[in-house]
Amino acid sequence: MARILLIEDSPTDTAVLTQLLERNGHQVLASPSAEDGIAVCKREMPDLVLMDVILPGMNGFQATRALSKDAATSAIPVLIVSTKGMETDKAWGLRQGAKDYIVKPPHEASLIARINELLGA
């Protein structure tokens, strides 16, 4: 079981992803904005972050960059899960420090496989 921080502003996506993750044995922390998510990440030190891109205020690319550049959180893998599915979006997300990029809606088996891979499980 891993502690996963979900940074997602959609209550529906938050509920769906939380159920999916909990069904697969993970503990979920949820945050509705990038700024709050960064604070929660520093305070709770989760095993992994699932990051949306389109967020109020700071976007997910900016938040990913902030987490990957901060010595306190740089070892925590960020997996972007977004509706933005262009190759340029994926490339930009990875350049900001994300370890992987999945387009919404994710298939449960492939999302869990990617999470397990990033966690070394």
HELIX and SHEET records of a PDB file:
HELIX    1   1 PRO A   11  ARG A   23  1                                  13    
HELIX    2   2 ALA A   34  GLU A   44  1                                  11    
HELIX    3   3 GLY A   60  LYS A   69  1                                  10    
HELIX    4   4 GLU A   87  ARG A   95  1                                   9    
HELIX    5   5 GLU A  108  LEU A  119  1                                  12    
SHEET    1   A 5 GLN A  27  SER A  31  0                                        
SHEET    2   A 5 ARG A   3  ILE A   7  1                                        
SHEET    3   A 5 LEU A  48  MET A  51  1                                        
SHEET    4   A 5 VAL A  78  SER A  82  1                                        
SHEET    5   A 5 ASP A 100  VAL A 103  1                                        
END                                                                             
